Amino acid sequence: MRNSGNWSTFESMAPTVAMGALAALAAIVVAAMALTIAPPRAEATPQLAAQTKFPCGQCHVSSAGGGKLKPFGQKYKR
């Protein structure tokens, strides 16, 4: 014979557990989509200057790079 007290407790918990699992799955799917769809933030690096053959001062007011952009750098950024 089965212990009806324990089984009914399990049966009453099943929908709650299923909803929790479904909510967790939905959160994982949304997070995965956000990471896949969202564009990465663009950051200028010395490697970018090496790839384009531009000196840092081509885009930046400071010849060392970083900081405020010249009009050319603003256009390149867009």
N, C-alpha and C positions, 0 to 999 in steps of 0.2 A: 504494500500500500504506500501510496505517496503521502508525504506530509503536506496537507493542503495549506497550512499556514505559511510555510516557507515559499511554496510555489506561487501563491497569490501575491506575496510581497514581490517576487521576481517579476510577475506579470505586470504589476502596477508600475514597476521601475523601467520596464522595457521601453515605453514611449519616451520617457525622459532621457534615457541613455541614447536612444536613436536620434532624438532632436539635438542633443549635445554633440554627437558625432557629425551630424549633418551641418551644424553651425561651424564646427572646427574645419570641416572640409571646405565649406564656403569661404571661410577666412583665408585658408591656404590658397585657394584658387584666386581670390581677389588680390592677395599679396603677390602671387606669381605674375598675374597680369600687370600689376602696377610696376613691377620690376622690369618686365619685358617691354612694355609699351612706353614708359616714361623715358624721354631722351636723357642721356647723361649730360651733366653740366660741363660746358666747354671751359677749359682752362688752358691758357697759353703756357707753354713750357719751353725751355731751351731746345728741346727736341723739335718743336714746331719750327723754330727759327732755322734749325739745321735742315729740316725737310724742305722748307720754302726757300732756303738760301738767303733769307732776309736777315739783316742784323736786328737785334732787339729794338734799336733806335728807329727802325723803319716804322714801327707801329706805336712805340711808346715815346713820351716826351723825354724820359730819362734814357740815355744811351745804354744803360745797364739793364733796362727792361723793368717791367712792373710799374704799377701806378697808373697815372693818367695816360690816356691814349691820344695820339694825334688823329686828325681827320681820316688819314689812311687806315689807321688801326681801328677806328670806329666803323668804317665801311667793311673792313675785313671781318670784324667781329660779327656784324649782321649777316 
